[in-house]
Every structure is written in C-alpha cells, then in structure tokens.
Amino acid sequence: MPALSQRDLGFLAWNAAIGLLVGILLAHWPDLHSGPIPPLFWLLLGMALFEMISSFAWGGAPFSNPIRLAGLAIASAIYLAASSALGSA
C-alpha cells in the first residue's frame, strides 16, 4: 500500500472532526436522531463537501475508494463514541 499523502491525511482528519461534531450535536440535541436527515447522511455530506473543495482548490483526481471507506469508518466510529460517551447513543 502506498504511503498516504498530506491530502489523504487532511481528508481523514476532516472526517474525524465531522464525526466529533455530529456526535456532540446529537448528544446535546437528541431529537436530531429522528430528524428528516439521518446523522449518517451528515457524515457523507461532510465527506462530499471536502472532496468538492479539494477538487476545486487543488484539482487532480478524487480520493481513492479505500481512503473514502477509511474516512467513513473513522467518522462513524468517532460519532458513535462521542454520542455514547456524552449520553445520546
């Protein structure tokens, strides 16, 4: 497996931040769980936003599928950990 680029690491860090943000929001406002947009979709929107910004800012090919899956796994794990640690899971 090739080494991760700074862009890949930035994407993974962004996903960690998005997962933490969603976890904190859901811990403070549990009613958001039953909102019209499920929390997992918020994570996917955050990923898509970063990909859009990075493709416009730096150009080049989008992220590879393994990086996308790793980002989703990181965001989901942090979201679940944060919301359960703060009492909303």
N, CA, C and O atoms as a GROMACS GRO file, in nm:
protein
  356
    1MET      N    1   0.084  -0.117   0.000
    1MET     CA    2   0.000   0.000   0.000
    1MET      C    3   0.089   0.124   0.000
    1MET      O    4   0.181   0.134   0.081
    2PRO      N    5   0.063   0.218  -0.089
    2PRO     CA    6   0.146   0.338  -0.092
    2PRO      C    7   0.122   0.426   0.031
    2PRO      O    8   0.019   0.416   0.097
    3ALA      N    9   0.219   0.510   0.059
    3ALA     CA   10   0.208   0.599   0.174
    3ALA      C   11   0.095   0.700   0.150
    3ALA      O   12   0.061   0.733   0.037
    4LEU      N   13   0.039   0.746   0.258
    4LEU     CA   14  -0.069   0.843   0.249
    4LEU      C   15  -0.012   0.981   0.220
    4LEU      O   16   0.088   1.022   0.279
    5SER      N   17  -0.077   1.052   0.131
    5SER     CA   18  -0.035   1.188   0.101
    5SER      C   19  -0.091   1.284   0.207
    5SER      O   20  -0.176   1.244   0.288
    6GLN      N   21  -0.044   1.407   0.206
    6GLN     CA   22  -0.096   1.505   0.301
    6GLN      C   23  -0.244   1.533   0.274
    6GLN      O   24  -0.321   1.560   0.366
    7ARG      N   25  -0.282   1.526   0.149
    7ARG     CA   26  -0.423   1.545   0.114
    7ARG      C   27  -0.509   1.434   0.172
    7ARG      O   28  -0.619   1.460   0.222
    8ASP      N   29  -0.460   1.310   0.166
    8ASP     CA   30  -0.532   1.198   0.226
    8ASP      C   31  -0.543   1.214   0.378
    8ASP      O   32  -0.649   1.191   0.436
    9LEU      N   33  -0.434   1.253   0.440
    9LEU     CA   34  -0.435   1.272   0.585
    9LEU      C   35  -0.529   1.386   0.624
    9LEU      O   36  -0.597   1.379   0.726
   10GLY      N   37  -0.531   1.491   0.542
   10GLY     CA   38  -0.624   1.601   0.568
   10GLY      C   39  -0.768   1.554   0.558
   10GLY      O   40  -0.853   1.595   0.638
   11PHE      N   41  -0.797   1.469   0.461
   11PHE     CA   42  -0.931   1.414   0.444
   11PHE      C   43  -0.971   1.330   0.565
   11PHE      O   44  -1.084   1.340   0.613
   12LEU      N   45  -0.879   1.248   0.614
   12LEU     CA   46  -0.909   1.165   0.730
   12LEU      C   47  -0.927   1.250   0.855
   12LEU      O   48  -1.014   1.222   0.938
   13ALA      N   49  -0.846   1.354   0.870
   13ALA     CA   50  -0.862   1.445   0.985
   13ALA      C   51  -0.995   1.520   0.978
   13ALA      O   52  -1.062   1.538   1.079
   14TRP      N   53  -1.032   1.562   0.857
   14TRP     CA   54  -1.161   1.629   0.838
   14TRP      C   55  -1.275   1.536   0.880
   14TRP      O   56  -1.369   1.579   0.947
   15ASN      N   57  -1.267   1.411   0.840
   15ASN     CA   58  -1.372   1.315   0.876
   15ASN      C   59  -1.378   1.293   1.027
   15ASN      O   60  -1.486   1.277   1.083
   16ALA      N   61  -1.262   1.291   1.092
   16ALA     CA   62  -1.261   1.278   1.238
   16ALA      C   63  -1.331   1.399   1.301
   16ALA      O   64  -1.409   1.383   1.396
   17ALA      N   65  -1.304   1.517   1.249
   17ALA     CA   66  -1.367   1.638   1.303
   17ALA      C   67  -1.517   1.638   1.278
   17ALA      O   68  -1.595   1.676   1.366
   18ILE      N   69  -1.560   1.595   1.159
   18ILE     CA   70  -1.703   1.588   1.128
   18ILE      C   71  -1.772   1.486   1.219
   18ILE      O   72  -1.882   1.513   1.269
   19GLY      N   73  -1.709   1.371   1.241
   19GLY     CA   74  -1.767   1.271   1.331
   19GLY      C   75  -1.782   1.323   1.472
   19GLY      O   76  -1.883   1.298   1.537
   20LEU      N   77  -1.681   1.397   1.520
   20LEU     CA   78  -1.690   1.455   1.654
   20LEU      C   79  -1.799   1.560   1.661
   20LEU      O   80  -1.874   1.566   1.758
   21LEU      N   81  -1.808   1.643   1.560
   21LEU     CA   82  -1.912   1.747   1.557
   21LEU      C   83  -2.052   1.686   1.558
   21LEU      O   84  -2.138   1.732   1.633
   22VAL      N   85  -2.075   1.586   1.476
   22VAL     CA   86  -2.207   1.522   1.471
   22VAL      C   87  -2.238   1.454   1.604
   22VAL      O   88  -2.351   1.460   1.652
   23GLY      N   89  -2.138   1.388   1.663
   23GLY     CA   90  -2.159   1.324   1.793
   23GLY      C   91  -2.196   1.423   1.902
   23GLY      O   92  -2.284   1.396   1.983
   24ILE      N   93  -2.128   1.537   1.903
   24ILE     CA   94  -2.157   1.640   2.003
   24ILE      C   95  -2.296   1.701   1.980
   24ILE      O   96  -2.372   1.721   2.075
   25LEU      N   97  -2.327   1.728   1.854
   25LEU     CA   98  -2.460   1.784   1.824
   25LEU      C   99  -2.572   1.690   1.868
   25LEU      O  100  -2.672   1.734   1.925
   26LEU      N  101  -2.555   1.562   1.841
   26LEU     CA  102  -2.659   1.466   1.877
   26LEU      C  103  -2.665   1.443   2.027
   26LEU      O  104  -2.771   1.408   2.079
   27ALA      N  105  -2.554   1.461   2.098
   27ALA     CA  106  -2.557   1.448   2.243
   27ALA      C  107  -2.632   1.565   2.306
   27ALA      O  108  -2.702   1.548   2.405
   28HIS      N  109  -2.616   1.682   2.248
   28HIS     CA  110  -2.684   1.800   2.303
   28HIS      C  111  -2.831   1.807   2.260
   28HIS      O  112  -2.915   1.853   2.337
   29TRP      N  113  -2.861   1.763   2.141
   29TRP     CA  114  -2.999   1.767   2.089
   29TRP      C  115  -3.039   1.628   2.039
   29TRP      O  116  -3.033   1.603   1.918
   30PRO      N  117  -3.078   1.538   2.128
   30PRO     CA  118  -3.112   1.400   2.088
   30PRO      C  119  -3.227   1.391   1.987
   30PRO      O  120  -3.238   1.291   1.916
   31ASP      N  121  -3.311   1.493   1.982
   31ASP     CA  122  -3.422   1.489   1.887
   31ASP      C  123  -3.375   1.489   1.742
   31ASP      O  124  -3.451   1.454   1.652
   32LEU      N  125  -3.251   1.528   1.718
   32LEU     CA  126  -3.198   1.529   1.582
   32LEU      C  127  -3.187   1.388   1.522
   32LEU      O  128  -3.182   1.372   1.401
   33HIS      N  129  -3.184   1.286   1.610
   33HIS     CA  130  -3.179   1.147   1.561
   33HIS      C  131  -3.299   1.116   1.473
   33HIS      O  132  -3.287   1.044   1.374
   34SER      N  133  -3.413   1.170   1.508
   34SER     CA  134  -3.536   1.141   1.434
   34SER      C  135  -3.570   1.250   1.334
   34SER      O  136  -3.684   1.257   1.287
   35GLY      N  137  -3.475   1.333   1.300
   35GLY     CA  138  -3.497   1.440   1.203
   35GLY      C  139  -3.512   1.386   1.062
   35GLY      O  140  -3.498   1.266   1.039
   36PRO      N  141  -3.540   1.474   0.967
   36PRO     CA  142  -3.562   1.430   0.829
   36PRO      C  143  -3.434   1.379   0.761
   36PRO      O  144  -3.442   1.301   0.666
   37ILE      N  145  -3.319   1.422   0.808
   37ILE     CA  146  -3.192   1.375   0.751
   37ILE      C  147  -3.120   1.295   0.858
   37ILE      O  148  -3.086   1.350   0.963
   38PRO      N  149  -3.095   1.165   0.835
   38PRO     CA  150  -3.028   1.083   0.936
   38PRO      C  151  -2.883   1.128   0.958
   38PRO      O  152  -2.818   1.179   0.866
   39PRO      N  153  -2.831   1.109   1.081
   39PRO     CA  154  -2.696   1.154   1.112
   39PRO      C  155  -2.587   1.094   1.022
   39PRO      O  156  -2.488   1.160   0.994
   40LEU      N  157  -2.605   0.970   0.978
   40LEU     CA  158  -2.504   0.911   0.889
   40LEU      C  159  -2.494   0.991   0.759
   40LEU      O  160  -2.386   1.003   0.702
   41PHE      N  161  -2.604   1.045   0.715
   41PHE     CA  162  -2.602   1.125   0.593
   41PHE      C  163  -2.524   1.254   0.615
   41PHE      O  164  -2.463   1.306   0.522
   42TRP      N  165  -2.526   1.308   0.738
   42TRP     CA  166  -2.447   1.427   0.769
   42TRP      C  167  -2.299   1.399   0.748
   42TRP      O  168  -2.225   1.482   0.696
   43LEU      N  169  -2.257   1.278   0.789
   43LEU     CA  170  -2.117   1.240   0.770
   43LEU      C  171  -2.083   1.234   0.621
   43LEU      O  172  -1.977   1.281   0.579
   44LEU      N  173  -2.173   1.177   0.543
   44LEU     CA  174  -2.150   1.168   0.398
   44LEU      C  175  -2.148   1.306   0.333
   44LEU      O  176  -2.071   1.331   0.241
   45LEU      N  177  -2.234   1.396   0.381
   45LEU     CA  178  -2.233   1.533   0.328
   45LEU      C  179  -2.101   1.603   0.360
   45LEU      O  180  -2.048   1.677   0.277
   46GLY      N  181  -2.048   1.580   0.479
   46GLY     CA  182  -1.919   1.638   0.515
   46GLY      C  183  -1.807   1.585   0.427
   46GLY      O  184  -1.718   1.660   0.388
   47MET      N  185  -1.812   1.456   0.396
   47MET     CA  186  -1.711   1.398   0.307
   47MET      C  187  -1.722   1.459   0.168
   47MET      O  188  -1.621   1.496   0.107
   48ALA      N  189  -1.843   1.470   0.118
   48ALA     CA  190  -1.863   1.526  -0.016
   48ALA      C  191  -1.820   1.672  -0.022
   48ALA      O  192  -1.763   1.716  -0.123
   49LEU      N  193  -1.846   1.746   0.084
   49LEU     CA  194  -1.803   1.886   0.089
   49LEU      C  195  -1.652   1.898   0.080
   49LEU      O  196  -1.600   1.981   0.005
   50PHE      N  197  -1.580   1.815   0.155
   50PHE     CA  198  -1.433   1.820   0.150
   50PHE      C  199  -1.383   1.781   0.011
   50PHE      O  200  -1.290   1.844  -0.041
   51GLU      N  201  -1.442   1.679  -0.048
   51GLU     CA  202  -1.399   1.638  -0.183
   51GLU      C  203  -1.423   1.747  -0.285
   51GLU      O  204  -1.340   1.771  -0.372
   52MET      N  205  -1.536   1.814  -0.275
   52MET     CA  206  -1.565   1.925  -0.367
   52MET      C  207  -1.464   2.037  -0.351
   52MET      O  208  -1.409   2.086  -0.449
   53ILE      N  209  -1.441   2.078  -0.228
   53ILE     CA  210  -1.348   2.187  -0.202
   53ILE      C  211  -1.207   2.150  -0.248
   53ILE      O  212  -1.139   2.232  -0.311
   54SER      N  213  -1.164   2.029  -0.217
   54SER     CA  214  -1.028   1.991  -0.255
   54SER      C  215  -1.012   1.976  -0.406
   54SER      O  216  -0.905   2.006  -0.460
   55SER      N  217  -1.115   1.932  -0.475
   55SER     CA  218  -1.101   1.920  -0.620
   55SER      C  219  -1.098   2.057  -0.688
   55SER      O  220  -1.029   2.076  -0.788
   56PHE      N  221  -1.174   2.153  -0.632
   56PHE     CA  222  -1.169   2.288  -0.688
   56PHE      C  223  -1.040   2.359  -0.651
   56PHE      O  224  -0.983   2.432  -0.733
   57ALA      N  225  -0.994   2.340  -0.529
   57ALA     CA  226  -0.875   2.411  -0.482
   57ALA      C  227  -0.746   2.353  -0.538
   57ALA      O  228  -0.657   2.427  -0.580
   58TRP      N  229  -0.734   2.220  -0.538
   58TRP     CA  230  -0.608   2.158  -0.578
   58TRP      C  231  -0.617   2.080  -0.708
   58TRP      O  232  -0.514   2.039  -0.762
   59GLY      N  233  -0.735   2.058  -0.758
   59GLY     CA  234  -0.751   1.982  -0.881
   59GLY      C  235  -0.708   1.838  -0.862
   59GLY      O  236  -0.692   1.790  -0.750
   60GLY      N  237  -0.690   1.771  -0.971
   60GLY     CA  238  -0.644   1.633  -0.964
   60GLY      C  239  -0.758   1.535  -0.943
   60GLY      O  240  -0.875   1.571  -0.939
   61ALA      N  241  -0.719   1.410  -0.930
   61ALA     CA  242  -0.815   1.301  -0.915
   61ALA      C  243  -0.877   1.304  -0.775
   61ALA      O  244  -0.814   1.350  -0.680
   62PRO      N  245  -1.000   1.256  -0.764
   62PRO     CA  246  -1.062   1.248  -0.632
   62PRO      C  247  -0.992   1.141  -0.547
   62PRO      O  248  -0.901   1.073  -0.593
   63PHE      N  249  -1.035   1.129  -0.426
   63PHE     CA  250  -0.975   1.032  -0.335
   63PHE      C  251  -1.008   0.890  -0.380
   63PHE      O  252  -1.109   0.865  -0.446
   64SER      N  253  -0.921   0.797  -0.343
   64SER     CA  254  -0.945   0.657  -0.377
   64SER      C  255  -1.053   0.599  -0.287
   64SER      O  256  -1.082   0.653  -0.180
   65ASN      N  257  -1.111   0.491  -0.331
   65ASN     CA  258  -1.218   0.428  -0.252
   65ASN      C  259  -1.171   0.379  -0.116
   65ASN      O  260  -1.246   0.394  -0.019
   66PRO      N  261  -1.050   0.322  -0.102
   66PRO     CA  262  -1.007   0.283   0.033
   66PRO      C  263  -0.995   0.402   0.129
   66PRO      O  264  -1.024   0.389   0.248
   67ILE      N  265  -0.953   0.517   0.079
   67ILE     CA  266  -0.944   0.636   0.163
   67ILE      C  267  -1.084   0.682   0.201
   67ILE      O  268  -1.108   0.723   0.315
   68ARG      N  269  -1.176   0.676   0.107
   68ARG     CA  270  -1.314   0.715   0.138
   68ARG      C  271  -1.375   0.623   0.244
   68ARG      O  272  -1.441   0.670   0.337
   69LEU      N  273  -1.353   0.493   0.230
   69LEU     CA  274  -1.406   0.398   0.329
   69LEU      C  275  -1.342   0.418   0.465
   69LEU      O  276  -1.409   0.411   0.568
   70ALA      N  277  -1.211   0.444   0.466
   70ALA     CA  278  -1.143   0.470   0.593
   70ALA      C  279  -1.197   0.596   0.657
   70ALA      O  280  -1.216   0.601   0.778
   71GLY      N  281  -1.222   0.699   0.576
   71GLY     CA  282  -1.278   0.823   0.629
   71GLY      C  283  -1.416   0.802   0.688
   71GLY      O  284  -1.448   0.855   0.794
   72LEU      N  285  -1.499   0.726   0.619
   72LEU     CA  286  -1.634   0.698   0.670
   72LEU      C  287  -1.627   0.616   0.798
   72LEU      O  288  -1.704   0.640   0.892
   73ALA      N  289  -1.536   0.519   0.803
   73ALA     CA  290  -1.521   0.438   0.924
   73ALA      C  291  -1.474   0.523   1.042
   73ALA      O  292  -1.524   0.508   1.153
   74ILE      N  293  -1.378   0.612   1.017
   74ILE     CA  294  -1.328   0.700   1.123
   74ILE      C  295  -1.439   0.793   1.171
   74ILE      O  296  -1.460   0.807   1.292
   75ALA      N  297  -1.509   0.856   1.078
   75ALA     CA  298  -1.615   0.949   1.115
   75ALA      C  299  -1.726   0.878   1.192
   75ALA      O  300  -1.775   0.930   1.292
   76SER      N  301  -1.765   0.760   1.146
   76SER     CA  302  -1.872   0.685   1.213
   76SER      C  303  -1.830   0.642   1.352
   76SER      O  304  -1.908   0.653   1.447
   77ALA      N  305  -1.706   0.592   1.366
   77ALA     CA  306  -1.659   0.546   1.497
   77ALA      C  307  -1.652   0.662   1.596
   77ALA      O  308  -1.693   0.647   1.711
   78ILE      N  309  -1.602   0.776   1.552
   78ILE     CA  310  -1.592   0.891   1.643
   78ILE      C  311  -1.730   0.945   1.675
   78ILE      O  312  -1.757   0.985   1.788
   79TYR      N  313  -1.818   0.947   1.577
   79TYR     CA  314  -1.957   0.993   1.601
   79TYR      C  315  -2.024   0.904   1.706
   79TYR      O  316  -2.085   0.955   1.800
   80LEU      N  317  -2.013   0.773   1.691
   80LEU     CA  318  -2.076   0.682   1.786
   80LEU      C  319  -2.012   0.692   1.924
   80LEU      O  320  -2.082   0.690   2.025
   81ALA      N  321  -1.879   0.703   1.928
   81ALA     CA  322  -1.810   0.713   2.056
   81ALA      C  323  -1.846   0.843   2.128
   81ALA      O  324  -1.872   0.842   2.248
   82ALA      N  325  -1.848   0.953   2.055
   82ALA     CA  326  -1.879   1.082   2.116
   82ALA      C  327  -2.023   1.088   2.165
   82ALA      O  328  -2.050   1.134   2.276
   83SER      N  329  -2.115   1.040   2.082
   83SER     CA  330  -2.255   1.047   2.124
   83SER      C  331  -2.285   0.953   2.241
   83SER      O  332  -2.366   0.986   2.327
   84SER      N  333  -2.220   0.837   2.244
   84SER     CA  334  -2.243   0.746   2.357
   84SER      C  335  -2.170   0.794   2.482
   84SER      O  336  -2.222   0.778   2.593
   85ALA      N  337  -2.053   0.851   2.467
   85ALA     CA  338  -1.980   0.900   2.584
   85ALA      C  339  -2.051   1.020   2.646
   85ALA      O  340  -2.046   1.040   2.767
   86LEU      N  341  -2.117   1.098   2.563
   86LEU     CA  342  -2.188   1.215   2.614
   86LEU      C  343  -2.334   1.185   2.646
   86LEU      O  344  -2.409   1.273   2.690
   87GLY      N  345  -2.375   1.059   2.624
   87GLY     CA  346  -2.506   1.016   2.670
   87GLY      C  347  -2.620   1.021   2.573
   87GLY      O  348  -2.734   1.038   2.615
   88SER      N  349  -2.593   1.007   2.442
   88SER     CA  350  -2.704   1.019   2.348
   88SER      C  351  -2.720   0.899   2.256
   88SER      O  352  -2.813   0.898   2.175
   89ALA      N  353  -2.636   0.800   2.264
   89ALA     CA  354  -2.645   0.688   2.172
   89ALA      C  355  -2.765   0.606   2.204
   89ALA      O  356  -2.791   0.506   2.138
   0.00000   0.00000   0.00000
